[in-house]
Amino acid sequence: MHKKLSCIIIGVFFMLGICNMTYGRQPVVWEAFKSNFVGQDGRVVDYYNGHISHSEGQGYGMLLAVKYNDKAVFDKLWQWTQDNIAVRNDHLFAWKWGERTSGVWGVVDYNNATDGDILIAYALIKADEEWPNNNYKNNALKIIRSVRENLAVEWNGHQFLLPGYHGFIRENNRFIVNPSYVIFSAYRAFAKVDAEAFWQKVYKDSMLLVAKSCFGSLKMPADWVMLEGRDIAVCNERKPYFGYEAIRVFLYLSWEENPPFPEGLAKMLDIYNKLGFIPLWVDVANDSISLQNAPPGFYAVFARAAEKMGEKTLSKKLFKEASERLVYDKKDYYSYCLYLLAEE
């Protein structure tokens, strides 16, 4: 009964738009995120992907715990992360934890996901700033150094990070890269504590990567790209979409002071104004869009980006729609993350 009442109250707050995201506060949406997705043991659950947990989710949760000044939850999330997915000998994390075919729960895939590693390290750096603790920073440095030493590749004089340790290098000096794994603010933070010149170059070159990863008449970033020869092309081993992955390109750019948004942002906002919805995906190779509405997290990201562009009225409209829809889907871990991360 108490849990049911809490859900009703959260829903009322959502509908009223009372979602204050001020730093250091405990807003309703953060409380809902903890209630819906954070287990008592500190595991962030991704319900739509078979109730798995992953390094990305732990990293997002830790980053949000710092944002909302929730040290108890941060420590719980970090402890679960160390106990369950810190199983490699290189200070990177196994990216996927869930139910194995035997029915036992544990690590399912020992490969890392670079964005998860970066998010965890970034959260530890920010935690050390808020709650000074050498343990946070020392652990962050181990992860950051490992990312630099194990995942960096040079391509035509540029420095990029592979999406994972295994599976992304092809013959003839070709690499598969995910533009949405580029977290610019994390690179800036890493440059202050690790190899400054390296991280500054990765930051600069990654800006170029994102700019060159936009395709089609809508000029939207692709979820996955291939670095080959002297070109950056849509990866032919994946669907040629802007969608679930690349939405984060706009999120991470919006965290920057004066973000150089891709041309596609204005085009997508124009589509929203004309059609009344944001498409779930854009096929950047064939210039087609989905007629299915994107989840609320996408709306929150576009709202934040629109605000950075000076489109304040449109931003408020998009945030309002995101808020109203989010309350009806308490299992959409990804939308909750995007919503909370998109808020100032």
N, C-alpha and C positions, 0 to 999 in steps of 0.2 A: 504494500500500500504506500509506504514511504517513498519507494523508488518511483512508483507510478505518479505520485504527487510531484516529485522533483521534475519528472519529464514534462508534466503539464506546466509547471512554473517556468522551466527553461523555454518551452514553446511560447508562452505568453511574452517573455522578455524578447525573444527573437522577433515576434510579430510587431512588438512595439518599437523595435529598432534600438533597444537599450543594450548596445554592445560596445561599451567603452573599452578600447584596446590600449589605454595608456600604459606605458612601461611601468612595471613594478606592481600593477594592479592584478586582481584575480577576476577577470571578466567571466561572464556567463558562458561564452563559447569555449574558453579554456577549461572551465569546470566540466562542461559537457564532453569535451575531448577526453579528459581524464576518466570520466565516468564510463564513456563508451568504449575507449580503446586501450587504456592503460590497466594492465592486470595488477593484482596485489604484489606480484613478484617483480614488477617493473618491465614487463614485456608489452610492447606496443603491437596490437593485433590488427592485421590487415584482413578483414572478413571477406572481402570480395576476391581474394586470392587464396582461398582455401584455409583461412585462419592462420596464415603463416606470419612470421615476423622476419624483418630484414634489417640490414645495417642502415638503410635509408630511413626507415621508420624510427629506429632508435635515435638516429642523429637528429631528425626533425623534432622528436619529442624532447630531447635534451636541449636543443636550441630554443624551443618554446618555453621550457621550464625556466631557462635563464631570462628570457624576455618577460615572463610574468612573475619573476622573483620567487620561484617555487623550488627552493633548495632541496626540500625533502623528496620531491618527485624527481628532481635531477639526479640525486644520489641513488635513488632506487633504479632509475633507468640505466645509469652508468654501471651499477653493480650487476644488473642482469646482463648487460652487454659484455662485461668482462667475463662473467661466469659461463656464458653460453656461446658467444660467437667469436671470442678472442682465442681461437683455436689454432691459428697459423703461427709459424715461427718467425714471421717478418713484421709483426705489429700491424698488419692489415687484418680486416675482419672477414670471416665467412659471410657471404651476403645473404644467405637464405637459411632459415630455421623453421622447421615445421614437422608434419607427420610423415614418417618414412613408410615405404611399402610394407614394412614389417609391423606397422602400427605403433612403433616407438617414436617419440618426439625428440628431435635433435637437429643437428646441422644436416641440411639436405644437399647443399652445394657449397663446397669449400672455396670456390673462386671468390675473389673480392668484387665489390662494386665501388669504383673509385669515388663516386659522389657520396656514398655512405661513409667511407673512410674520411673524406673531407668534412662532411657535416659533423661527424663525431669529434674530430680534432678541433674544428671551429667552435663547436659548443664548449669544449673543454677550455679553450683559450678565453672565451667570453665568460665562462664560469669563474675562471681565475681572476678576471677583472672585477667581477661582482663580489665574489667570496674568496679572497686570496688564499690559495692553497697550492703549495708546491707540487702536490700529487697530481692536480689537474693539469698544470702546465707541463710537467715532466712527461706525463703520458701523452699529451698532445704533441710534444716535440718528437717522441718516438714514431708516432703515426705520420707526422708531416715529413720527417726524414725518409721514412720508408716509401711514401708516395713519390717523393722526389727521386729516390734512388732506383725504384722498381717500375715506375709507371710512365716516366718521361720518355718521349721519343722526339727526335729531330727530323723535320721534314722541310726541305727547301729553305733551310736557314731559320725555320720557325720551331719553337718549342711548344709541344702539346702534351697532354696527359691521355693515356689510354683509358678506356672505360673499365678495364679490368686486367688482371695479370695474364689470364689465358684467353685466347679466342679472338683476338682483334687485330692480329698482324697477318697480312697476306703477302704472297710472294711479290717480287719486283718492287719492294719498298712501298707497299700500299698498306694503309691503316684504316680501320673502322673507328669512327669517333662519334660521340654523342654530344652535340652542342649544349644540351640541357644539363650536362654534368659540369659545365663551367660555372663556378660560383665565385664571382669577381671579388666580393667583399671578403671572402675567406682567403683568397690569394693575397689581398692587401694585408690582412691580419698575419698571415704566415710570413710575409716579407719582413715584418717587425721582429720576428722571433727566430727565424731560420735563415736560409741563404737568400739575402735580400735581392741580389742581382737576378738569381734564378726566378724567383717568384714575380719580380717586376716584369721580366721577359714573358713568363707564362701569361701574366695578366694582359700585357700588350698584344701578344700574339693571339690570345684567345678572343680578344675583341675583333681581330681580323677574321678569325675562324667563324664567329657568329655572323658577321657581316656577309661572309662569302657562302654561308650555308642556307641562304634564302633563295627560293626557286619559284617558278611559275609566274603567272600574271599577277598573283596576289602577293608575291615576294615574301612568303612566310618561311620561317626556319623549318627544316626537316628534322624529324625525330632522330634519324641516323644518317651520317654522311660517310663517304669514302674519300680519303686522301690518296690520289693516284696521279703520277706524273707531276705536273704542275697545277693540277686542277682539284677542286673540291666539288664532288658530285653527289647526287642522291645515292644512298647505298642501295645497290641492286639486290642485296641479300635480305632486305627488310621491306615492309610496306612503305611506299613513298609518301608518307603522311607527315603533316604537322598535326600533332594531337597530344595524346597522353604524356609523352615525354617532353616535347618541345614547348609546351605551355610554360614550362619553367624558365625558358630563355627570357620571357618577358618579366617573370617574377624576379629573377636575379639581376636583370638590368635595372629594374625599378628600385632596387636597393642602392643604386649608385647616385651620385650627386647630380650629374647632368648626363643621363643615359642616352647613348646613340641608338635609339630604338630602330629596328628594321622598318623599312617602308611599309611592310605588311600590317603593322599595327593600325595605322590610320585606315587602311583598306578594310581590315576586319571590323573596326568600329563603325565604318560606313555600312558594311553588310548588316551589322546589328541594327543600326538605325533604320535601314530599309526593310529588312525581313522580320525584325522583332525578336530574333534569337541569335545565339552564337552557335555555329556548327560544331559538332563533336570532332570532326576532322576536316582537313583540307588535303586533297591529293595534289601535291605540288608538282608531280610529274605529268598529270593529265588534266590539270586545271578544273577539277570538280570539287564540290563540297558535300558534306553529309547533310541530310535533311533532318537528322536527329539532333535534338538539343544537347548542348554540352552540359556537363554537370556543374553544380553551383561553384565549385572551386575555380573553374575556368573564369566564371563571371567575376569572382573576387580579384583574380590576377589582372584581368582586363580593366577592372575598376581602378586598381592601384596604378596601372600603366597610364590610363586615361588621366588620372589626377596629376601624374608627373608631366603629362603633355599640356596641362593647363585646362583640360576639359572637366571642370569640377562638377558641373550639373550632370553630365553623363556618368561621371565616376560615382556620384551618389545614387543614381538610378541603378547602375550595375551592382553596387554593393547591397542596395535594398533587395534586389531580386535574388542575389546570392544568399542573403540572410533568410529570406522567406522560404526559399527552397531547401536550404540546408537542414532546417529543423525537421523536415519530413524524411530525411534519410540518415538515420543514426548509425548506419553501417559503412558509410562512405569515408573511410579513413583518409583517403587522398584529398578529397574535397575539404575536409576539416583542416588538414595541414595547410593546403593552399590558402584557405580563407584566413587562418590565423597568421600565416607568414606574410600575407598580402597587406594586412592591417599595419598602420603606422605604429 
